[in-house]
Amino acid sequence: MRHIKNVKELRQALADGEREFKIHLCGGGVVSRKYIAPCRDGRFGITNYIDGITQRLTARQLHTESNIGKAMKQNAFTLD
Protein backbone atom coordinates (compact mmCIF):
# COMPACT_ATOMS: atom_id res chain seq x y z
CA MET A 1 0.00 0.00 0.00
CA ARG A 2 1.50 3.33 -1.07
CA HIS A 3 0.74 6.26 1.24
CA ILE A 4 0.38 9.74 -0.23
CA LYS A 5 1.62 12.25 2.36
CA ASN A 6 1.43 15.57 0.51
CA VAL A 7 0.36 17.29 -2.70
CA LYS A 8 3.76 16.73 -4.31
CA GLU A 9 3.37 12.96 -3.85
CA LEU A 10 -0.20 13.15 -5.18
CA ARG A 11 0.99 14.96 -8.31
CA GLN A 12 3.73 12.33 -8.80
CA ALA A 13 1.22 9.48 -8.44
CA LEU A 14 -1.00 11.17 -11.04
CA ALA A 15 2.00 11.61 -13.35
CA ASP A 16 2.65 7.87 -12.94
CA GLY A 17 -0.88 7.21 -14.21
CA GLU A 18 -2.56 6.50 -10.87
CA ARG A 19 -6.19 7.62 -10.53
CA GLU A 20 -7.73 5.46 -7.80
CA PHE A 21 -7.20 6.55 -4.19
CA LYS A 22 -8.57 5.73 -0.74
CA ILE A 23 -9.07 7.67 2.47
CA HIS A 24 -8.95 5.33 5.46
CA LEU A 25 -11.45 6.55 8.06
CA CYS A 26 -12.02 5.41 11.63
CA GLY A 27 -8.58 3.84 11.96
CA GLY A 28 -8.96 2.06 8.62
CA GLY A 29 -12.27 0.41 9.40
CA VAL A 30 -14.06 2.50 6.78
CA VAL A 31 -12.74 3.47 3.35
CA SER A 32 -13.77 6.37 1.14
CA ARG A 33 -12.73 5.76 -2.48
CA LYS A 34 -11.86 8.64 -4.80
CA TYR A 35 -11.05 8.98 -8.50
CA ILE A 36 -8.62 11.86 -8.97
CA ALA A 37 -7.34 13.23 -12.27
CA PRO A 38 -5.14 16.23 -12.99
CA CYS A 39 -6.82 19.19 -14.69
CA ARG A 40 -5.09 21.35 -17.28
CA ASP A 41 -5.32 24.39 -15.00
CA GLY A 42 -3.38 22.66 -12.20
CA ARG A 43 -6.42 21.75 -10.13
CA PHE A 44 -7.52 18.23 -9.27
CA GLY A 45 -10.70 16.66 -10.63
CA ILE A 46 -12.13 14.49 -7.87
CA THR A 47 -15.03 12.05 -8.00
CA ASN A 48 -16.29 10.56 -4.75
CA TYR A 49 -17.45 7.00 -5.42
CA ILE A 50 -19.83 6.88 -2.47
CA ASP A 51 -22.17 9.59 -3.79
CA GLY A 52 -20.86 10.45 -7.28
CA ILE A 53 -20.17 14.08 -6.36
CA THR A 54 -17.41 15.68 -8.41
CA GLN A 55 -15.18 18.60 -7.45
CA ARG A 56 -12.35 20.59 -9.03
CA LEU A 57 -10.02 21.70 -6.27
CA THR A 58 -6.69 23.50 -6.00
CA ALA A 59 -3.90 22.13 -3.83
CA ARG A 60 -4.94 24.57 -1.09
CA GLN A 61 -8.58 23.52 -1.35
CA LEU A 62 -7.62 19.88 -0.78
CA HIS A 63 -6.88 21.02 2.78
CA THR A 64 -9.78 23.44 3.25
CA GLU A 65 -12.70 22.01 1.25
CA SER A 66 -12.13 18.26 1.44
CA ASN A 67 -10.86 15.68 3.88
CA ILE A 68 -7.97 14.69 1.57
CA GLY A 69 -5.50 17.13 3.17
CA LYS A 70 -6.33 15.90 6.66
CA ALA A 71 -5.99 12.29 5.50
CA MET A 72 -2.55 13.08 4.04
CA LYS A 73 -1.41 14.54 7.36
CA GLN A 74 -2.70 11.48 9.23
CA ASN A 75 -1.05 9.01 6.83
CA ALA A 76 -4.52 7.77 5.85
CA PHE A 77 -4.50 8.59 2.12
CA THR A 78 -3.36 5.76 -0.15
CA LEU A 79 -3.41 4.44 -3.67
CA ASP A 80 -6.28 2.04 -4.25
N, C-alpha and C positions, 0 to 999 in steps of 0.2 A: 504494500500500500504506500503510495507516494503522497506525502503531506505537502500542501501548498501553504507557505508561511507568510507570504507577502505578495504584493501586486507584481513585483518583478518576476517572481516564480510563476505566477499565474500567466503572465504574458509569455514566458518561456514555454510553458506547457501548451499554450495555444499555438505558438510558433511550431511546436513539435507535432501539431495536428490533434491534440487532445481537445475534446469538447464535453465530455461527461464528467461531472463532479458530484461530490457528496458533502453535505454538512452533517456531522455526527452530533446529534442532540442528546441530552439527558445521559451523558457519559457513554454515548455510543449505542444506547438502547433503541434510539429512533434515528432514522436517516431521512434527510431531505435531499432529493436528487435535483440537480440543475444541469441544463444544457447551456453552455456559455460559448459565444463566438465573438471574435474581435470585429469591431465595426471600423469602417474606413476613417472615421473621424477620431479614432483613438478610444472611444467608449467601448463598453462591453454589452453585447446583446445577451440577455439572460432569460431563459424560459424555466419556470418552476414546474416540474412535472406533477406535483400534487394538485395544482389547481389550474395549470395552463396559462397563468399570468406571465406576460412578457414585460421586460424592462430594458431600457438602454441607460446604463449608468457610467459615470466617469470613475476613475480610480478613487477619488475622494468620496463619491457617493456610495461606493461599496462599503464604506465605513459608517456613513451617516444615514443611508436610506435602505440598507439591507443588513442581513445578519452575516454576510460573507466576511466582512472585515473582522467582526468579533470572533468568528470561527477560525480565521487565520491566526489571530492572536492566541487563541486557546488550543492551537494545534489540532483542530477538529474539522479542517477542510482538506479533502483528499480527492485524488482522481478516482473515478468510478471503477 
